[in-house]
Amino acid sequence: MRLVVSVFWMVAGTAWALEENSVDNHYDEHFPPLHPNCTQSLTDLLLLRQEVLLKELKQAEQVSAGILREMLHILTDNKVSFTSREVSCPGNFKKIGNTCLYLAKETDLAWEAARVFCQDLGGDLAVFRDVNAFAEVLKYVKSSVAVKATTVWVGGRDHLVEGEWRWVSGEDMPRGTPFWGDYNYVREPAQGTAANCAALYGPDDFLIHDGGCEAKYKPLCQINLMNN
Ligand SMILES: [Ca+2]
């Protein structure tokens, strides 16, 4: 009996050894050991991938830079065309500073009618917010009319609250020198509720005087180029 058991174990051991040897052979066949050059190949692959990514990134940057250049050209071209655009005033209006002015020398109207007259031409009665603009207006008016007796309506009045003079644009009118003149040695405006409309008074070298709004004077119309 012992002999039979020993023989059995010998046969089983031999069979197991043969089987183990067979498994090792299959493993080596399907999973050969890494070649020494494999590590180098993997490094080369990673470097190649990095190189490709960098190349793609560089191409993307070049595209972005190209787009920015195009945008810059467009903006520059628009700026040039805008600044070089010829600004002209319509009809009888003359370009004075940043505005177009037109003194209707042949027309005498009450203040409200004079304002409508200017609005029908696409503008309004003239306003001037500072000394330089006032000087330009005076220069234009004096060059347009030879008669010192001429009086000209501009776009200011104090019809809502006596003494609170406002432009038709809603802003406060300037007061005092050099804008307002004198009448009988009294500084304008001085006529109270009887005079609620502003005029350039010819006999006082076209400085501003308050006048009765129903008086008929010549409209000084204005189109503001900054709003057009
Ligand atoms: Ca008044």
Residues whose N, C-alpha, C, O or C-beta is under 5 A from the ligand:
A	BS01	CA	D158 E162 G163 G192 T193 A195 N196
